[in-house]
C-alpha cells in the first residue's frame, strides 16, 4: 500500500468514526436543532414578525430563515468536533493517533470532515423545518452550498482548537456560551445591519458571523448588507488562519495532554 492510499484510509477511518458517533445518538445530535429552530420560527418569525412587517424587501420570517439555518450549522459543527476531540484527548486515545504514521493534516481533516457532515445534516433538517413556515427560494444555490461548507469548516476548526486547550468538559462549554452565542445573535440573524448607526455597523464588521450570514442570505434572497466577494474572502481567510493554528498546535503537541 502506497503512502497516499494509507493516508486516504486513515482519513476515511477518522471520518467514518466521527459520522457514526453523532448518527448513533441522532436523537441528541440531530433532533434538538429542529425543535429549537421550530420555536424560533414560531416566536420570532410568526408572532414577532407580524408586528415588524417587511425587512430587506421580504417578510420578516423570510429574512430570518437563512440566519436561523446558519446558526444551527455553526452550533452543530463546533460542538461535534469540540466534544469528540476532547473525548479522545481525555481518554488517552489521541496519543496513539498522534504517534501513528499519519500526517497531522490528515487527522485535522478527519475531525473537521465529521463536523462538516454534521453541520450539513443539521442544516438540511432545519431547512426542511423552515419550509413549513416560509417559502424557501434560492437566488444562488452555489453560494448557499459554498457558505455552508466554509462555515462548517471554520467552526469545526474552532471546536478543534477549543478542545486542544480545554482541560475539562466544563471548558468545552465556555466558548459556546461566552463567544458563539454573542457572535451569532449579534451577527445579523434577526436584523439588517443597515438598521444600525454607522458606528455599530463598523463594530459589527469585526464579527465573522456577519459575513457568513450575509452571503448565505444573499444566496437565498438576493439581499446583502455588504460585498459578497469580500465576505467570501473573509471566510476563506479565517479558515486558512484557523487551519494553520490547529496544525501548529497539534504538530507541536501543545495542549494535547489532558
FILUMPA-544396 format. One record per residue (C-alpha): x negated, y negated, z; residue number from 1. Coordinates in steps of 0.25 Angstrom, whole numbers, plus 5000, padded with zeros to 4 digits. Layout:
N
{node {X,Y,Z},NUM}
...
This chain:
258
{node {5000,5000,5000},1}
{node {4994,4987,4996},2}
{node {4994,4975,5005},3}
{node {5005,4967,4998},4}
{node {5014,4979,5000},5}
{node {5010,4981,5014},6}
{node {5014,4966,5017},7}
{node {5027,4968,5010},8}
{node {5030,4980,5018},9}
{node {5027,4972,5031},10}
{node {5035,4960,5027},11}
{node {5047,4969,5024},12}
{node {5046,4977,5037},13}
{node {5046,4964,5045},14}
{node {5057,4958,5037},15}
{node {5065,4971,5038},16}
{node {5063,4971,5053},17}
{node {5068,4957,5054},18}
{node {5080,4959,5046},19}
{node {5084,4972,5053},20}
{node {5082,4964,5066},21}
{node {5093,4954,5064},22}
{node {5102,4963,5056},23}
{node {5103,4973,5067},24}
{node {5108,4963,5076},25}
{node {5117,4955,5066},26}
{node {5128,4952,5076},27}
{node {5118,4944,5084},28}
{node {5110,4938,5072},29}
{node {5120,4936,5060},30}
{node {5134,4935,5067},31}
{node {5131,4923,5077},32}
{node {5127,4913,5066},33}
{node {5140,4916,5059},34}
{node {5148,4913,5071},35}
{node {5140,4901,5075},36}
{node {5142,4895,5061},37}
{node {5157,4898,5061},38}
{node {5158,4890,5073},39}
{node {5150,4879,5067},40}
{node {5159,4878,5055},41}
{node {5172,4879,5064},42}
{node {5167,4868,5073},43}
{node {5159,4858,5065},44}
{node {5164,4861,5051},45}
{node {5179,4863,5053},46}
{node {5182,4855,5066},47}
{node {5172,4844,5066},48}
{node {5171,4844,5050},49}
{node {5185,4840,5048},50}
{node {5182,4827,5056},51}
{node {5169,4824,5049},52}
{node {5174,4826,5035},53}
{node {5164,4826,5024},54}
{node {5149,4825,5025},55}
{node {5140,4825,5013},56}
{node {5152,4825,5003},57}
{node {5157,4838,5009},58}
{node {5165,4843,5020},59}
{node {5158,4844,5034},60}
{node {5159,4859,5034},61}
{node {5153,4860,5020},62}
{node {5142,4850,5025},63}
{node {5138,4858,5038},64}
{node {5139,4872,5032},65}
{node {5125,4872,5026},66}
{node {5119,4867,5038},67}
{node {5126,4878,5047},68}
{node {5121,4889,5038},69}
{node {5107,4883,5038},70}
{node {5108,4882,5053},71}
{node {5111,4897,5055},72}
{node {5100,4901,5045},73}
{node {5090,4893,5053},74}
{node {5094,4899,5067},75}
{node {5094,4913,5061},76}
{node {5081,4912,5054},77}
{node {5074,4906,5066},78}
{node {5080,4915,5077},79}
{node {5077,4928,5069},80}
{node {5062,4926,5067},81}
{node {5060,4920,5081},82}
{node {5067,4931,5089},83}
{node {5061,4942,5080},84}
{node {5046,4937,5080},85}
{node {5046,4934,5095},86}
{node {5052,4948,5098},87}
{node {5041,4954,5090},88}
{node {5031,4946,5098},89}
{node {5037,4949,5111},90}
{node {5038,4964,5109},91}
{node {5023,4964,5104},92}
{node {5028,4969,5090},93}
{node {5022,4957,5084},94}
{node {5007,4960,5087},95}
{node {5008,4973,5079},96}
{node {5013,4965,5067},97}
{node {5003,4955,5068},98}
{node {4991,4965,5068},99}
{node {4997,4973,5057},100}
{node {4990,4971,5043},101}
{node {5001,4961,5039},102}
{node {4999,4947,5035},103}
{node {5005,4937,5045},104}
{node {5013,4930,5034},105}
{node {5020,4944,5031},106}
{node {5024,4944,5046},107}
{node {5029,4930,5045},108}
{node {5037,4933,5032},109}
{node {5043,4945,5038},110}
{node {5049,4938,5050},111}
{node {5053,4926,5042},112}
{node {5059,4934,5032},113}
{node {5068,4940,5043},114}
{node {5072,4926,5047},115}
{node {5075,4922,5033},116}
{node {5084,4935,5031},117}
{node {5092,4932,5044},118}
{node {5093,4917,5040},119}
{node {5099,4921,5026},120}
{node {5108,4931,5033},121}
{node {5114,4921,5043},122}
{node {5114,4910,5032},123}
{node {5123,4919,5023},124}
{node {5132,4923,5035},125}
{node {5134,4908,5039},126}
{node {5137,4904,5024},127}
{node {5147,4915,5023},128}
{node {5154,4909,5036},129}
{node {5153,4895,5031},130}
{node {5161,4900,5019},131}
{node {5173,4902,5027},132}
{node {5173,4887,5031},133}
{node {5168,4880,5019},134}
{node {5166,4882,5004},135}
{node {5151,4885,5002},136}
{node {5146,4880,4989},137}
{node {5131,4880,4984},138}
{node {5125,4868,4978},139}
{node {5111,4874,4976},140}
{node {5110,4889,4980},141}
{node {5095,4889,4978},142}
{node {5093,4878,4989},143}
{node {5102,4885,4998},144}
{node {5094,4898,4997},145}
{node {5081,4891,4998},146}
{node {5085,4883,5010},147}
{node {5090,4895,5018},148}
{node {5077,4903,5015},149}
{node {5068,4891,5019},150}
{node {5075,4888,5031},151}
{node {5075,4903,5035},152}
{node {5060,4904,5033},153}
{node {5058,4891,5040},154}
{node {5065,4894,5053},155}
{node {5061,4909,5053},156}
{node {5047,4903,5053},157}
{node {5051,4894,5064},158}
{node {5056,4906,5072},159}
{node {5043,4914,5070},160}
{node {5035,4902,5075},161}
{node {5045,4901,5087},162}
{node {5043,4916,5090},163}
{node {5028,4915,5089},164}
{node {5027,4904,5100},165}
{node {5038,4910,5109},166}
{node {5034,4917,5122},167}
{node {5048,4921,5126},168}
{node {5062,4923,5120},169}
{node {5066,4910,5126},170}
{node {5056,4903,5117},171}
{node {5063,4908,5105},172}
{node {5076,4900,5109},173}
{node {5069,4887,5112},174}
{node {5067,4883,5097},175}
{node {5081,4886,5092},176}
{node {5087,4879,5104},177}
{node {5078,4866,5104},178}
{node {5073,4866,5090},179}
{node {5082,4873,5080},180}
{node {5095,4869,5085},181}
{node {5092,4854,5085},182}
{node {5086,4855,5071},183}
{node {5098,4862,5065},184}
{node {5108,4853,5072},185}
{node {5100,4840,5068},186}
{node {5097,4846,5054},187}
{node {5110,4840,5047},188}
{node {5118,4853,5049},189}
{node {5130,4845,5054},190}
{node {5128,4831,5047},191}
{node {5121,4824,5036},192}
{node {5108,4817,5038},193}
{node {5114,4805,5031},194}
{node {5123,4802,5043},195}
{node {5111,4799,5052},196}
{node {5104,4786,5053},197}
{node {5091,4784,5046},198}
{node {5082,4787,5058},199}
{node {5089,4800,5061},200}
{node {5089,4804,5047},201}
{node {5074,4803,5047},202}
{node {5073,4811,5060},203}
{node {5082,4822,5054},204}
{node {5072,4824,5043},205}
{node {5062,4829,5053},206}
{node {5071,4841,5055},207}
{node {5068,4852,5045},208}
{node {5082,4858,5046},209}
{node {5087,4845,5040},210}
{node {5080,4849,5027},211}
{node {5085,4863,5027},212}
{node {5100,4859,5029},213}
{node {5098,4848,5019},214}
{node {5094,4858,5007},215}
{node {5104,4868,5012},216}
{node {5115,4859,5012},217}
{node {5111,4854,4998},218}
{node {5111,4868,4993},219}
{node {5126,4869,4997},220}
{node {5132,4855,4996},221}
{node {5122,4848,4987},222}
{node {5121,4838,4998},223}
{node {5107,4834,5004},224}
{node {5103,4823,5014},225}
{node {5088,4823,5009},226}
{node {5080,4828,4997},227}
{node {5082,4843,4995},228}
{node {5068,4846,4989},229}
{node {5061,4838,5001},230}
{node {5070,4847,5011},231}
{node {5065,4860,5004},232}
{node {5051,4855,5005},233}
{node {5052,4852,5020},234}
{node {5058,4866,5022},235}
{node {5046,4872,5014},236}
{node {5036,4864,5022},237}
{node {5042,4869,5035},238}
{node {5042,4884,5030},239}
{node {5027,4883,5026},240}
{node {5023,4876,5039},241}
{node {5030,4886,5048},242}
{node {5025,4898,5040},243}
{node {5011,4892,5041},244}
{node {5013,4890,5056},245}
{node {5019,4904,5058},246}
{node {5007,4911,5050},247}
{node {4997,4903,5058},248}
{node {5003,4907,5072},249}
{node {5004,4922,5068},250}
{node {4990,4923,5061},251}
{node {4984,4916,5074},252}
{node {4992,4925,5083},253}
{node {4998,4913,5090},254}
{node {5010,4916,5099},255}
{node {5011,4930,5095},256}
{node {5009,4936,5109},257}
{node {5022,4934,5118},258}
